[in-house]
Amino acid sequence: MEAFGALAAMAGAAFVAATLLPAQSEAVFVGLLAAKSVDPLALFLTASLANTAGSILNWWLGRLIARHGVDRLPARLRPDPKRFVQAQDLFARFGWPSLLFAWLPLVGDPLTFAAGTLNYPFWRFTVLVLIGKAGRYAALWAGWASLA
């Protein structure tokens, strides 16, 4: 039961961290690795999938905005206009490879939102974002393992 709670906490932190809401999941991931209360592979998979699911929510919100306009979103879910323009510029300049960096602070979440507004294909989006986000958690895991 303890492992389930740890994985649920990781899933919640990773999901919220990937949305347009301000949050981080790296400390939770490393903390749970250090606590050794859950299998590291299960933790890695949970974090990667939940973080990707949060980005899918951004993509979906972007699609809604493309159809209905930003004013239809609650104020808390609206992207910061400056970061959104930066994300659109980044996506326009670098295209699909930029989605591999959706884990980056400040521009990553608006980038996934921008992909939705531009109707980037869902399955390609999901695979690219998952690769980038899993790569980030893998790097954290490897870094922690080298210190442990």
C-alpha positions in Angstrom: 0.0 0.0 0.0 2.9 2.4 0.7 4.2 1.9 -2.8 0.8 2.7 -4.3 0.7 6.0 -2.3 4.2 6.9 -3.5 3.3 6.2 -7.1 0.0 8.1 -6.8 2.0 11.1 -5.3 4.4 10.8 -8.2 1.6 10.7 -10.8 -0.1 13.7 -9.3 3.1 15.8 -9.1 4.2 14.8 -12.6 0.8 15.5 -14.2 0.4 18.9 -12.6 4.0 19.9 -13.4 3.3 19.3 -17.1 0.2 21.5 -17.2 0.2 25.2 -17.5 0.0 25.4 -13.7 3.3 26.2 -11.9 4.7 23.0 -10.3 7.7 20.8 -10.4 8.0 17.0 -10.2 11.8 16.5 -10.1 12.1 16.8 -6.3 9.3 14.3 -5.8 11.0 11.9 -8.2 14.4 12.1 -6.6 12.9 12.1 -3.1 11.0 8.9 -3.8 14.1 7.3 -5.3 16.0 8.2 -2.2 13.3 6.9 0.1 13.5 3.5 -1.7 9.8 2.9 -1.0 8.9 2.0 -4.5 10.5 0.1 -7.4 12.6 2.7 -9.4 11.3 1.3 -12.7 7.7 1.7 -11.6 8.5 5.2 -10.4 10.2 6.1 -13.7 7.3 4.8 -15.8 4.7 6.5 -13.6 6.5 9.8 -13.8 7.1 9.6 -17.5 3.5 8.6 -18.4 1.8 11.1 -16.0 4.0 14.0 -17.1 3.1 13.1 -20.7 -0.6 13.0 -19.8 -0.3 16.5 -18.4 1.2 17.7 -21.7 -1.6 15.9 -23.6 -4.0 18.1 -21.5 -2.2 21.2 -22.7 -2.4 19.9 -26.3 -6.1 19.3 -25.9 -6.6 22.8 -24.4 -4.6 24.2 -27.4 -7.0 22.5 -29.8 -10.0 24.0 -27.9 -8.4 27.4 -28.2 -7.8 27.0 -31.9 -11.5 26.2 -32.3 -13.1 28.5 -29.7 -10.6 31.2 -28.6 -8.6 31.8 -25.5 -11.4 33.6 -23.7 -13.3 30.4 -23.2 -10.6 29.0 -20.9 -10.7 29.8 -17.2 -8.1 32.5 -16.3 -5.9 30.0 -14.4 -5.6 27.8 -17.5 -4.7 30.5 -19.9 -1.1 30.5 -21.0 1.1 33.5 -20.2 1.0 35.5 -23.5 4.7 36.2 -23.6 5.7 32.5 -23.0 3.0 31.4 -25.5 4.5 33.6 -28.2 8.0 32.3 -27.4 6.7 28.7 -27.6 4.9 29.4 -31.0 8.1 30.9 -32.3 10.2 28.0 -31.1 7.8 25.5 -32.6 7.7 27.5 -35.9 11.5 27.7 -36.0 12.4 24.1 -35.1 9.2 22.2 -35.8 8.6 18.7 -34.4 12.1 18.3 -32.8 11.2 21.0 -30.4 8.6 18.7 -28.8 11.5 16.6 -27.5 12.3 19.5 -25.2 8.7 19.9 -23.8 10.2 19.1 -20.4 12.1 22.4 -20.3 11.0 24.9 -17.6 9.1 28.0 -18.7 8.8 27.2 -22.4 8.0 23.4 -22.4 4.4 23.7 -21.2 3.4 26.5 -23.5 5.2 24.6 -26.3 2.8 21.7 -25.9 -0.1 24.1 -25.8 1.1 25.7 -29.0 1.3 22.3 -30.7 -2.3 21.8 -30.0 -3.3 25.3 -31.3 -1.4 24.4 -34.5 -3.2 21.0 -34.8 0.0 19.0 -34.6 -1.0 15.3 -35.0 -1.9 13.8 -31.6 0.0 10.5 -31.9 3.2 12.1 -33.2 3.0 14.7 -30.5 2.5 12.0 -27.8 5.5 9.9 -28.9 7.8 12.9 -29.1 6.8 14.4 -25.8 7.0 11.0 -24.1 10.6 10.4 -25.5 11.7 13.8 -24.1 10.0 13.5 -20.8 11.2 9.9 -20.2 14.7 11.1 -21.2 14.6 13.8 -18.5 13.5 11.3 -15.8 16.1 8.8 -17.0 18.8 11.4 -16.6 17.5 12.2 -13.1 17.5 8.5 -12.2 21.0 8.0 -13.6 22.3 11.1 -11.8 20.8 9.9 -8.5 22.1 6.4 -9.0 25.6 7.7 -9.6 25.5 9.5 -6.2 23.8 6.8 -4.2 
